[in-house]
Amino acid sequence: MRATTIHAPYDIQLSDVPDPRIDGPTDALVRVVASCICGSDLWPYRGENKIRPGSRIGHEFVGIVEEVGAEVRTVKPGDFVIAPFVVSDGTCAHCRAGFQTACENLVGYGSKQADGGQGEYVKLPYADGTLVATPELPDESMIPSLLTLSDVMGTGWHAARSARVKAGDTVVVVGDGAVGLSGVLAAARMGAERVIALSRHESRQQLAVEFGATDIVSERGDEARDAVLALTGGVGADAVLECVGTGQSMETAFDVARAGATVGFVGVPHGVEVPIGTMFRRNVGLAGGMAPVRAYLPELMADVLAGEINPGKVFDLDLPLAEVADGYKAMHERRAIKVLLRP
């Protein structure tokens, strides 16, 4: 079979790898129908995260179950399934509390236990605790939106939940990648009256507005802070979604938060320092982290299948798996918001 492998910074290849096989009672083998490239995949791509040369990459996919182990009960061959971006057992105390990304037996894709997601097939353990099947085979038009539920839509939702967004709020979303845009959609879905999206790219601004943004701020840093404060009468936002993970994005998030607000953060932190002094003086909270998308999947899947939300619009480049290297380059150069891959 073919699968995406990473060999060095900026060196993504489509390689022949051994066919996966079921070797445990909780395993599932999934034929990938669609996968995608994540913004967090760009950290190793750019050499900012450690690389194991030749390792498989990718953690977002949907597909058809081909085979399951003897103990698997919730999915069966022929089911169309959504795979959250990490593998969780579903039975530990953290999973039962709804924080599957803190599972005591957490497994990452591209490891010895679970194949990378950007390939033709994926074998993973803990099928019952991880995979979510749709009620029936979905229409082709639904696949992009269902694919977002493996990560970005659930992560944007987690940012909004963590920031305690409620009806009538003014919300600022820092970041205009697929997660930030999903955060805009989540905040609007939760009833925010005003959603201010920070974005400098016209195509992303247009999608933010389509997803529910009422205002666009194109400035960065201090100028972004000043623009948001001008829009809010000097008060700031009731809730802030930090969807980038850099020091500047976190600083901006706190700069635009009103007293008593909460910053919901889901950007993978790189060079971030939390402003404890600001938090203390202004009673601004910080909540969030690695999104337990498995907990949100049933609710969001129902919304997608009912046509209530269409987060699949974040995919603006659709490529065959054979052109995966071009997809990484397009996202690195910000020529694409998010790339969908089809085997």
C-alpha positions in Angstrom: 0.0 0.0 0.0 1.0 3.6 -0.3 1.3 6.1 2.6 2.8 9.5 3.3 6.2 9.5 5.0 8.4 12.4 6.2 12.1 12.1 5.8 13.5 15.6 6.7 12.3 19.1 6.8 10.3 19.9 3.6 10.8 16.3 2.4 7.4 14.6 2.2 7.1 11.4 0.1 4.5 8.9 -1.0 6.0 5.6 -0.2 5.3 1.9 -0.5 4.8 0.5 3.0 3.8 -3.0 4.3 0.1 -3.7 4.2 -1.4 -3.4 7.7 -3.1 -6.3 9.4 -5.2 -6.9 12.5 -3.1 -8.2 15.3 -5.1 -7.4 18.4 -8.6 -8.0 19.7 -9.5 -4.3 19.9 -8.0 -3.4 16.5 -9.8 -2.1 13.4 -8.5 -1.9 9.8 -9.9 1.1 7.9 -9.8 1.8 4.2 -9.2 5.5 3.9 -11.8 7.4 1.8 -10.4 10.9 2.6 -7.6 12.3 4.7 -6.1 15.8 5.0 -3.1 17.9 6.0 -3.3 19.6 9.4 -1.6 22.9 10.4 0.1 21.0 13.1 1.7 18.7 10.5 3.6 21.8 9.3 5.6 21.9 12.6 7.6 18.8 11.7 7.5 19.7 8.0 9.3 22.9 8.8 11.7 21.2 11.1 10.4 22.8 14.2 9.4 19.5 15.7 11.6 16.4 15.8 11.4 14.1 12.8 11.9 10.3 12.7 13.0 9.9 9.1 10.8 7.6 7.1 7.9 7.7 9.6 4.3 7.9 8.5 2.4 11.1 9.1 -1.2 12.3 9.3 -3.9 12.1 11.9 -7.2 13.0 10.3 -9.2 10.6 8.1 -12.5 9.0 7.4 -13.1 5.7 5.8 -14.7 2.3 5.6 -14.1 -0.4 8.1 -12.5 -3.5 6.4 -11.9 -5.8 9.4 -12.1 -5.7 13.2 -10.6 -7.6 16.1 -12.6 -10.2 18.1 -13.5 -7.8 20.9 -14.7 -4.8 18.8 -18.4 -4.2 19.3 -19.4 -0.6 18.2 -18.1 -0.7 14.6 -18.2 -3.5 12.0 -17.0 -4.1 8.5 -18.8 -1.9 6.0 -19.3 1.0 8.4 -18.3 4.5 7.4 -16.3 5.9 10.3 -14.7 9.1 11.5 -11.4 8.8 13.3 -10.5 11.4 16.0 -6.9 12.7 15.7 -5.6 10.4 18.6 -6.5 6.9 19.6 -8.2 6.5 23.0 -9.3 3.4 24.8 -12.7 4.9 25.9 -12.6 3.1 29.3 -10.1 4.9 31.5 -11.1 7.6 34.0 -10.1 10.4 31.7 -12.0 9.0 28.7 -15.1 8.5 30.9 -14.9 12.1 31.9 -14.8 13.3 28.3 -11.1 14.0 28.0 -10.1 11.3 25.6 -6.9 13.2 24.6 -5.6 12.6 28.1 -6.3 8.8 27.9 -4.1 6.7 30.1 -3.4 4.5 27.0 -3.2 7.3 24.4 -1.9 6.2 21.1 -0.7 8.6 18.4 -1.0 8.0 14.6 2.3 7.2 12.9 3.4 5.1 15.9 4.1 1.4 16.2 0.5 0.9 17.3 -1.4 3.0 14.8 -0.6 3.8 11.2 -0.3 7.4 9.9 -3.6 8.7 8.5 -2.4 10.0 5.1 -2.4 6.6 3.4 -4.6 4.1 1.7 -5.3 2.0 4.9 -5.0 2.6 8.6 -4.8 0.0 11.4 -5.4 1.3 14.9 -6.1 -0.2 18.3 -9.1 0.6 20.6 -11.6 0.8 17.8 -14.5 1.1 20.2 -13.0 4.0 22.2 -12.0 5.9 19.1 -14.0 5.4 15.9 -17.5 6.8 15.4 -19.7 5.4 12.7 -22.3 7.3 10.8 -25.8 6.0 10.8 -25.5 5.0 7.1 -23.1 5.6 4.3 -23.0 9.4 3.8 -23.5 11.2 0.5 -20.2 12.2 -1.2 -21.0 15.8 -0.6 -20.9 15.2 3.2 -17.4 13.7 3.3 -15.4 17.0 3.7 -17.5 18.2 6.6 -17.4 14.8 8.3 -13.6 14.8 7.8 -13.3 18.1 9.7 -14.8 16.3 12.8 -11.7 14.3 13.1 -9.9 17.4 14.3 -10.4 21.0 13.2 -14.2 21.5 13.8 -14.0 19.7 17.1 -10.9 21.7 18.0 -12.6 25.0 17.1 -15.6 23.8 19.2 -13.4 23.1 22.1 -11.9 26.6 21.9 -15.4 28.1 22.1 -16.5 25.8 24.9 -13.3 26.4 26.9 -13.9 30.2 26.5 -17.4 29.8 27.8 -19.1 31.3 24.8 -22.8 31.9 25.4 -25.7 33.6 23.6 -25.3 37.3 23.2 -21.5 37.4 23.7 -18.9 39.3 21.8 -16.2 36.9 20.7 -12.8 37.4 19.2 -11.1 34.6 17.2 -7.3 34.8 16.9 -6.2 32.8 13.9 -7.6 32.3 10.4 -6.5 28.8 9.7 -9.0 25.9 9.5 -9.2 25.7 13.4 -9.8 29.5 13.7 -12.4 29.5 11.0 -14.1 26.5 12.7 -13.9 28.5 15.9 -15.9 31.3 14.2 -18.5 28.8 13.1 -18.6 27.3 16.6 -19.0 30.7 18.3 -21.8 31.7 15.9 -23.5 28.3 16.4 -23.4 28.9 20.2 -25.3 32.1 19.8 -22.6 34.8 20.0 -24.0 38.1 18.9 -20.8 39.5 17.6 -17.8 37.5 16.3 -14.6 39.4 15.4 -12.2 37.4 13.3 -8.6 38.4 13.1 -7.5 37.7 9.5 -5.2 39.2 6.9 -6.2 37.0 4.0 -9.1 37.9 1.8 -10.3 34.3 1.0 -10.2 33.5 4.7 -12.0 36.7 5.6 -14.8 35.8 3.2 -15.1 32.3 4.7 -15.1 33.7 8.2 -18.0 36.0 7.3 -19.8 33.0 5.7 -19.3 31.1 9.0 -20.8 33.9 11.1 -18.1 36.6 11.6 -19.6 40.0 12.0 -16.4 42.0 11.9 -12.9 41.4 10.4 -9.7 42.8 11.9 -6.7 42.6 9.5 -4.1 44.1 11.8 -1.7 42.2 14.0 -0.1 42.8 17.4 -0.7 46.1 19.1 -2.7 47.4 16.1 -5.0 44.4 16.3 -5.6 45.1 20.0 -6.4 48.7 19.2 -8.8 47.8 16.5 -10.7 45.3 18.7 -10.9 47.8 21.5 -12.2 50.4 19.1 -14.9 48.0 18.0 -15.9 47.2 21.5 -16.0 50.7 23.0 -12.7 50.1 24.8 -14.0 47.1 26.7 -12.8 44.0 24.9 -14.3 40.7 24.2 -16.4 38.5 26.5 -14.6 35.4 25.2 -11.5 34.9 23.1 -10.5 31.9 21.0 -6.7 31.5 20.6 -6.3 29.2 17.6 -2.6 29.6 16.6 -0.2 28.7 19.5 2.5 31.4 19.1 3.7 33.9 21.7 2.2 36.8 19.7 -1.2 35.2 19.3 -1.5 34.4 23.0 -0.4 38.0 23.8 -3.1 39.4 21.5 -5.7 37.1 23.0 -5.1 38.5 26.4 -4.9 42.0 25.1 -8.4 41.9 23.6 -10.1 40.1 26.5 -12.3 42.1 28.8 -12.0 41.8 32.6 -13.6 38.6 33.7 -13.3 37.0 30.2 -11.9 33.6 29.4 -9.3 32.8 26.7 -10.0 29.4 25.2 -6.7 28.1 23.7 -6.3 25.2 21.3 -3.2 26.3 19.3 -0.3 23.9 19.9 2.0 26.1 22.1 5.3 27.2 20.6 7.2 29.9 22.5 4.2 30.8 24.6 4.4 32.5 28.0 1.2 32.8 30.0 0.7 36.4 31.5 -0.1 35.5 35.0 0.1 39.1 36.2 -2.6 40.1 33.6 -4.7 37.2 34.6 -4.5 38.1 38.3 -5.2 41.8 37.9 -8.0 41.5 35.4 -9.5 38.2 36.4 -9.0 36.8 32.9 -9.1 33.0 32.8 -7.3 30.6 30.5 -8.8 27.2 29.6 -8.5 24.6 26.9 -5.7 22.5 25.5 -5.6 19.5 23.2 -9.3 19.1 22.1 -11.1 15.9 23.1 -12.8 15.8 19.7 -14.1 12.3 20.4 -16.4 13.8 23.1 -17.9 16.3 20.6 -18.2 14.0 17.7 -21.7 12.6 18.1 -23.2 16.1 18.5 -21.3 17.7 15.7 -21.9 14.7 13.4 -25.6 15.1 13.9 -25.3 18.8 13.0 -23.4 18.0 9.8 -25.8 15.2 8.7 -28.8 17.5 9.3 -27.2 20.3 7.2 -27.0 22.6 10.2 -23.3 23.3 9.7 -20.9 22.8 6.7 -17.4 23.1 8.1 -16.0 21.2 5.1 -15.8 24.6 3.3 -12.4 25.0 5.0 -11.0 22.6 2.4 -10.0 24.8 -0.5 -7.6 22.4 -2.2 -8.5 18.8 -3.1 -5.7 16.6 -4.3 -5.0 13.0 -5.0 -2.8 11.3 -2.5 0.0 11.0 -5.1 0.3 14.8 -4.9 0.6 15.0 -1.1 4.0 16.8 -1.2 2.4 19.6 -3.3 -0.4 19.8 -0.6 2.2 20.4 2.1 3.9 23.0 0.1 0.6 24.8 -0.6 -0.3 24.9 3.1 3.3 26.0 4.1 3.1 28.9 1.6 -0.4 29.8 2.8 -1.8 29.2 -0.7 -4.4 26.8 0.9 -6.3 26.9 4.1 -6.6 23.1 4.3 -5.8 20.3 1.9 -8.1 17.3 1.4 -6.4 14.1 0.1 -8.1 11.3 -1.7 -6.3 7.9 -2.1 
